[in-house]
């Protein structure tokens, strides 16, 4: 279930909820828009459907309660009371309960089977208790804003509220915008999912329908909310590379800093892209532009997330990286690609940065990956990097076979959490895609 939220009234939450619901339905899958605003319900008005029946119909006397009904039954009942959208036959519209109807919105939202229908919930404005219900039940949150200062400030309030409730933030939708405002571009771990142009008829205009469709495509390919990860130690942070996680017993301990060492032509960036999938990621690029990194991630065939990408170049590289590090949210991943540009700074200044990095990872329960490309003459401070990190993963080509895939070995030659010695994980890159191969039980 995806909650559409934004503290500022008039930012376009309701239109966005309907637009995304109908765009999802056009992909051939069932969807439903649910109004969770008890005080100022207007989803039905904007959608052009009747006011009744409302969500409270699921709490009527002749229907089983949320605790009695299965998730499948609850979802079927929801679809049965939903009004069909006039614009998409596979999309339903469910109005909010009347003020006199005491139906528990949260109990309904928590018992939906999202395998058979995708719910989008139109949240109330503000930051009061009525917003807590849908945010708490959500599998993911989309924050809506316009370009005005007040709307952006209100959206930041929504972001903080979602984080306090531990509701995953999928990204932001910018209404009536042609470019991303600087304030929004500075948000960490809140990717911009799409810009919706201003039109008089946003639900039927071709340009806005295309924008909503692009957002749905992004959500389906980069933010799958229904992934079922393997059962690992919950205290560990998965890397996103299944074979590596299996070898590590589930992933890396929060606070871990890793050096990924690899030849420049090894396609090791594909592993970095894969590491953005499990959680929010701040991707610091020291050589490529934000646009180039974004294009590379969008074109890869591995599963990725939607990282926040920042370019840190020039004489203030280390200073800029430190400032961005301070904004890293709890439980996130930090990637520095490559680290060489930072390693060229004065040794004492760079070592101070490494110490701050480690302290920040421990404080935030985050993990960091420093991309260490090998070279005939490594940067002066490469030894400081290797000494400071908790783990060194060394990617090297293995013996090539006759197939289309190029085989690699990822050697774990330093790992403070396990002093048993070097371990090796086998990977294969085919068509620029890293594919997991079961660990070799004979490697130690």
C-alpha positions in Angstrom: 0.0 0.0 0.0 1.4 3.4 -1.1 0.5 6.5 0.9 0.4 9.8 -1.1 1.2 12.5 1.5 2.1 16.2 1.8 1.4 18.5 4.7 0.5 21.5 2.6 -3.1 21.6 1.4 -3.4 22.3 -2.3 -0.2 20.6 -3.3 -2.0 18.1 -5.5 -2.1 15.0 -3.4 -5.6 14.0 -4.5 -5.0 14.4 -8.2 -1.7 12.6 -7.8 -3.4 9.7 -6.0 -6.0 9.4 -8.8 -3.5 9.9 -11.5 -1.1 7.2 -10.2 -4.0 4.8 -9.5 -5.3 5.1 -13.1 -1.8 5.0 -14.6 -1.2 1.7 -12.7 -4.5 0.3 -13.9 -3.5 1.1 -17.5 -0.6 -1.4 -17.1 -3.2 -4.1 -16.8 -3.2 -4.6 -13.0 -6.0 -3.7 -10.6 -5.6 -0.6 -8.4 -7.7 1.4 -6.0 -7.6 4.9 -4.7 -8.7 5.3 -1.1 -9.6 8.6 0.6 -8.2 8.7 4.1 -9.3 12.3 4.9 -12.2 12.2 7.3 -12.6 16.0 7.6 -12.2 17.3 4.1 -12.8 14.3 1.8 -12.7 15.3 -1.9 -11.3 12.2 -3.7 -14.7 11.3 -5.0 -15.3 14.9 -6.3 -12.0 15.1 -8.1 -12.5 11.6 -9.5 -16.1 12.3 -10.6 -17.8 9.4 -8.7 -20.6 9.2 -6.1 -20.0 9.9 -2.4 -21.4 6.5 -1.2 -20.6 3.8 -0.4 -17.6 4.9 1.6 -14.7 3.0 3.2 -16.9 2.6 6.3 -19.1 0.1 4.4 -16.4 -2.5 5.2 -17.3 -2.1 8.9 -21.0 -2.6 8.5 -22.8 -5.1 10.6 -23.3 -7.7 7.9 -19.6 -7.9 7.1 -16.9 -9.6 9.0 -14.6 -7.4 11.1 -11.0 -6.8 10.0 -9.8 -9.4 12.5 -12.2 -12.0 11.2 -11.7 -11.5 7.5 -8.7 -12.8 5.6 -6.6 -10.3 3.6 -8.0 -11.7 0.3 -11.6 -11.4 1.5 -11.0 -7.9 2.7 -9.5 -6.9 -0.6 -12.3 -8.5 -2.6 -14.8 -6.6 -0.4 -13.0 -3.3 -0.9 -13.1 -3.8 -4.7 -16.8 -4.6 -4.5 -17.6 -1.2 -2.9 -15.2 0.8 -5.0 -16.6 3.1 -7.7 -15.1 2.4 -11.1 -13.0 5.3 -12.4 -14.5 7.0 -15.5 -11.1 7.0 -17.1 -9.6 3.6 -16.3 -11.8 0.4 -16.1 -9.3 -1.4 -13.8 -9.1 1.4 -11.3 -11.4 1.8 -8.3 -12.2 4.9 -6.2 -13.2 4.5 -2.5 -14.5 7.7 -0.7 -13.6 8.5 2.9 -16.0 7.6 5.7 -18.6 10.3 6.6 -17.7 12.3 9.7 -20.4 10.3 11.6 -19.0 7.0 10.4 -16.5 5.7 12.8 -14.9 3.1 10.5 -11.3 2.5 11.5 -9.2 3.4 8.4 -6.0 1.9 9.8 -7.7 -1.5 10.4 -8.8 -1.7 6.8 -5.5 -0.6 5.3 -3.5 -3.1 7.3 -5.6 -6.0 6.1 -5.4 -5.5 2.3 -3.9 -8.1 0.0 -1.6 -6.0 -2.2 -0.7 -9.1 -4.3 -4.1 -8.8 -6.1 -4.7 -5.0 -6.0 -2.4 -2.0 -5.6 -3.9 0.5 -3.1 -3.0 4.2 -3.3 -4.1 6.2 -0.2 -4.8 9.9 -0.3 -3.6 11.2 3.1 -5.0 14.2 4.9 -3.0 17.5 4.9 -1.2 18.6 8.0 0.8 16.5 10.5 -1.9 15.4 12.9 -3.1 12.0 14.2 -5.3 11.4 11.1 -2.1 11.3 9.0 -0.4 8.8 11.3 -2.9 6.1 10.4 -2.2 5.8 6.7 1.5 6.5 7.1 1.9 3.8 9.7 0.1 1.2 7.5 1.9 2.1 4.3 4.5 -0.1 2.6 5.9 3.1 1.1 5.2 6.8 1.0 5.2 9.3 -1.9 5.7 12.9 -0.9 3.9 15.5 -3.0 4.9 19.1 -3.3 4.8 22.1 -5.7 7.7 24.5 -6.2 6.5 27.1 -3.6 8.6 27.6 -0.5 5.6 26.8 1.8 4.8 23.6 0.0 8.4 22.4 0.0 8.7 23.2 3.7 5.5 21.3 4.4 6.8 18.4 2.4 9.9 18.3 4.6 7.6 18.0 7.6 6.0 15.0 6.0 9.4 13.4 5.3 10.4 13.8 8.9 7.1 12.4 10.1 7.3 9.4 7.8 10.9 8.7 9.0 9.8 8.9 12.6 7.1 6.3 11.9 9.7 4.2 10.0 7.5 4.4 6.8 9.8 3.9 3.7 9.9 7.0 1.5 9.7 5.9 -2.1 10.3 9.5 -3.5 8.7 12.8 -4.4 6.3 13.9 -7.0 6.6 17.6 -8.1 3.3 19.1 -9.3 3.1 22.0 -11.7 6.8 21.9 -12.1 9.1 21.8 -15.2 12.4 21.7 -13.2 13.4 20.4 -9.8 13.7 23.3 -7.2 17.1 23.6 -5.6 15.7 22.9 -2.1 14.2 19.6 -3.3 17.3 18.6 -5.1 19.2 18.9 -1.8 17.0 16.3 -0.1 18.9 13.2 0.9 17.4 9.8 0.2 14.2 11.2 -1.3 14.5 10.7 -5.1 12.4 12.8 -7.5 10.1 10.2 -9.1 8.6 12.6 -11.6 7.6 16.2 -12.6 3.9 16.7 -13.4 3.3 19.7 -15.7 0.5 22.2 -15.0 -2.6 21.7 -17.1 -6.3 22.5 -16.8 -7.3 18.9 -16.9 -4.5 16.8 -15.2 -6.5 13.6 -15.2 -7.1 13.6 -18.9 -4.3 15.6 -20.4 -1.9 13.5 -22.4 1.2 15.1 -20.9 0.1 14.5 -17.3 -1.0 11.0 -18.0 2.4 10.3 -19.5 4.0 11.8 -16.4 2.0 9.5 -14.1 2.8 6.5 -16.3 6.5 7.3 -16.1 6.3 7.5 -12.3 4.6 4.1 -12.1 7.2 2.6 -14.4 9.9 4.0 -12.0 8.1 2.5 -9.0 7.8 -0.9 -10.6 11.4 -1.1 -11.7 13.2 0.7 -8.9 11.0 0.6 -5.9 9.3 -2.8 -5.6 7.6 -2.6 -2.2 6.6 -6.3 -2.1 10.1 -7.9 -2.4 10.5 -10.8 0.0 14.1 -10.9 1.1 15.8 -14.1 2.3 15.6 -14.8 6.0 18.8 -13.4 7.3 19.9 -12.0 10.6 17.8 -8.9 11.0 20.6 -7.0 12.7 22.7 -7.1 9.5 22.5 -4.8 6.4 22.1 -6.7 3.2 24.4 -5.6 0.4 22.0 -6.4 -2.4 24.3 -9.0 -3.9 22.6 -12.3 -2.8 25.7 -14.6 -3.0 27.8 -12.2 -1.0 25.1 -11.8 1.6 24.8 -15.6 1.8 28.5 -15.8 2.3 28.5 -13.1 5.0 25.6 -14.7 6.9 23.1 -12.0 5.8 25.1 -8.9 5.1 27.3 -6.3 6.9 27.0 -5.1 10.5 25.7 -1.5 10.8 28.6 0.8 11.0 30.8 -1.2 8.5 33.0 0.7 6.0 34.0 -1.4 3.0 36.7 -0.8 0.3 35.7 -2.4 -3.0 39.0 -2.8 -4.9 38.8 -3.6 -8.6 40.5 -2.9 -12.0 39.1 0.1 -13.9 37.7 -2.2 -16.7 36.1 -4.7 -14.4 32.5 -3.3 -14.6 32.7 -3.1 -10.8 30.2 -0.2 -10.9 27.5 -2.7 -11.6 28.1 -4.0 -8.0 27.8 -0.5 -6.7 24.5 0.0 -8.5 23.2 -3.3 -7.1 24.1 -2.2 -3.6 21.6 0.7 -3.9 18.7 -1.8 -3.9 18.2 -2.8 -0.2 17.8 0.7 1.3 18.1 4.4 0.7 21.5 5.3 -0.7 23.6 8.5 -1.0 25.8 8.0 -4.1 28.8 10.4 -4.2 30.4 10.6 -7.6 33.8 12.2 -7.8 34.4 11.9 -11.6 31.1 11.6 -13.4 28.2 14.0 -13.5 24.9 13.3 -11.7 23.2 12.9 -15.1 25.8 10.4 -16.3 25.5 8.3 -13.1 21.7 8.4 -13.3 21.7 7.3 -16.9 24.1 4.4 -16.1 21.9 3.2 -13.2 18.7 3.5 -15.3 20.2 1.5 -18.1 21.7 -1.4 -16.0 19.9 -4.7 -15.9 20.6 -5.4 -12.3 18.0 -4.6 -9.6 18.8 -1.2 -8.1 17.2 1.4 -5.9 16.7 5.1 -6.6 19.8 6.6 -4.9 20.3 10.2 -4.2 23.2 11.1 -6.5 25.6 14.0 -5.8 28.7 15.1 -7.7 31.6 16.2 -5.5 34.4 17.6 -7.7 37.1 20.3 -7.5 39.2 21.7 -4.8 36.4 21.5 -2.2 35.7 17.8 -2.8 36.5 16.6 0.7 34.6 19.5 2.3 31.5 18.9 0.2 31.7 15.1 0.9 31.9 15.8 4.6 28.9 18.2 4.5 26.8 15.6 2.6 27.9 12.9 5.1 26.3 14.9 7.9 22.9 14.7 6.1 23.0 10.9 5.7 19.7 9.5 7.2 19.8 6.6 9.7 20.1 3.1 8.2 21.2 4.3 4.7 24.1 3.3 2.4 26.9 5.6 1.4 28.8 5.0 -1.8 31.8 7.0 -2.9 32.7 6.3 -6.5 35.7 6.4 -6.9 37.5 7.3 -3.6 40.8 8.3 -5.4 39.9 12.0 -5.7 39.4 12.2 -1.9 42.6 10.2 -1.3 44.7 12.9 -3.1 44.1 15.4 -0.3 46.6 16.1 2.5 47.0 13.0 4.6 46.0 14.4 8.0 42.9 16.0 6.5 41.9 12.8 4.7 42.5 10.6 7.7 40.3 13.0 9.7 37.6 12.5 7.0 37.9 8.7 7.3 37.5 8.9 11.1 34.4 11.1 10.7 33.1 8.7 8.1 33.4 5.7 10.5 31.9 7.6 13.4 28.9 8.6 11.2 28.3 5.1 10.0 28.3 3.8 13.6 26.1 6.6 14.8 23.6 6.2 12.0 23.8 2.4 11.8 24.6 2.8 8.2 27.2 1.2 5.8 29.7 2.8 3.4 31.3 1.4 0.3 34.5 3.1 -1.0 35.2 2.3 -4.7 39.0 1.8 -4.8 40.0 1.4 -8.5 43.5 -0.1 -8.8 46.2 1.6 -10.8 50.0 1.2 -11.4 50.6 4.1 -9.1 47.8 4.2 -6.5 46.9 7.5 -4.8 49.2 8.5 -1.9 46.6 7.8 0.8 45.3 4.4 -0.5 47.1 2.7 2.4 45.3 4.9 4.8 42.0 3.9 3.2 42.8 0.1 3.4 43.9 0.5 7.0 40.8 2.4 8.1 38.1 0.3 6.5 36.5 -2.7 8.2 36.5 -4.9 5.1 38.2 -5.1 1.8 36.5 -6.8 -1.2 38.8 -7.5 -4.0 37.2 -8.1 -7.4 39.5 -9.8 -10.0 38.8 -11.6 -13.3 38.8 -15.4 -13.1 39.6 -17.8 -15.9 37.4 -16.8 -18.9 35.1 -19.5 -20.2 33.7 -20.0 -23.7 30.3 -18.5 -22.9 29.1 -14.9 -23.0 29.7 -14.3 -19.3 33.0 -13.1 -17.9 33.7 -14.8 -14.5 35.0 -12.9 -11.6 36.1 -13.7 -8.1 35.3 -11.4 -5.2 37.8 -12.1 -2.5 37.1 -11.0 1.0 40.7 -10.4 2.1 40.0 -8.3 5.1 36.9 -8.6 7.3 37.1 -7.5 10.9 33.9 -9.3 11.8 35.5 -12.6 10.8 39.2 -13.3 11.1 39.0 -16.8 9.7 41.0 -15.8 6.6 40.3 -15.0 3.0 36.9 -16.1 1.5 36.0 -16.0 -2.2 32.7 -15.4 -3.8 32.2 -16.3 -7.5 30.3 -13.9 -9.7 29.8 -13.6 -13.5 29.2 -10.5 -15.5 27.2 -11.1 -18.7 26.0 -8.3 -20.9 27.1 -5.9 -18.1 25.0 -7.8 -15.6 26.4 -9.4 -12.5 24.8 -12.7 -11.9 25.1 -14.6 -8.7 26.7 -18.1 -8.6 26.4 -20.3 -5.6 29.5 -19.9 -3.3 32.3 -22.4 -3.8 32.2 -24.5 -0.7 35.9 -25.3 -1.1 37.1 -21.7 -0.8 38.2 -20.5 2.5 
